Amino acid sequence: MADNSRPTRPVILGQNQYGKAENRVVKITRDGATHHIKDLNVSVSLSGDMDEVHYSGSNAHVLPTDTTKNTVYAFAKEHGIESAEQFGIHLARHFVTSQEPIRTARIRIEEYAWERTTGGHSFVRKGQETRLTQITYDGRNWEVVSGLKDLTVLNSTDSEFWGYAKDKYTTLPEAHDRILATEVSGRWRFNWSDDAQEMPDWETSYERTKQHMLQAFAETYSLSLQQTLYQMGSRIIDNREEIDEVRFSLPNKHHFLVDLAPFGLKNDNEVYFAADRPYGLIEATVLRDGCEPRIPVDLTNL
């Protein structure tokens, strides 16, 4: 039988990882008659000394993905879920320190928020945004990146767009009073490491960061969505010392005035057509001075 354990041609195995994606875990904490809920979607990705499983099929260094799934649920019981970040840190540390072939663990978590209605145990799912975090650990260095997606915001005034470059294909009229709307996808990178004296309060950090972002969006008299994006990122960097880098991807949710003249009606910035596509897409990174950008340009890869 031919030996297929190694390639006969100069073909090299590149970067690789494996794991269990989208483990849905719901943790109920019962504090007497008052209950608390954490609803997470956890994806585990592991990498390290995994060449042989690709070359020969030897699973000696492979921790089964079913085991990673079981670990997620067991840790929800053993450690609880104080925050998505804390839970991801527990998992990443466990996989890297308990299995020698595993050199790096990446934990991605989506969190779905619930709001208590009446009584202590009845909830309604919040419909605003999905909270995100990614924890990466290689046995020495940590990288914690949190954020959100699908947060739709709108200013009905205090936005203009004029004075832009024009050519023979330009048909867009200048606007001195327009709707500014976007669906925020944002990530922010923490400067926390094991050397830090204390860990951030992840829950408070998320709420305050979101608050600064929304306040900047509301308070900026906007001459461009780019200007608003920069103000949102700057407000976070200026007010949250635990964060060194912010990246936003902001689709411009265009609202166009409807021409009502054919019906003998005047449209005084009242009736708009909300276009879902195509849309302008504004993206940028805002950094603390002296820091290097590390959040991927394409946020779908994070």
Secondary structure, DSSP 8 states (H G I E B T S, - for coil): ----SS-SSS-------EEEEEEEEEEEEEETTEEEEEEEEEEEEEEES-HHHHHT---TT---HHHHHHHHHHHHHHT--S-HHHHHHHHHHHHHHH-TTEEEEEEEEEEE-EEE-STTT-EEE--S-EEEEEEEE-SS-EEEEEEEEEEEEEESSSB-B-S----TT-----BSS--EEEEEEEEEEE---TTSSS---HHHHHHHHHHHHHHHHHH--BS-HHHHHHHHHHHHHHH-TTEEEEEEEEEE--EEE---GGGT---SS--EEE--SS-EEEEEEEE-TT----S-SSGGG-
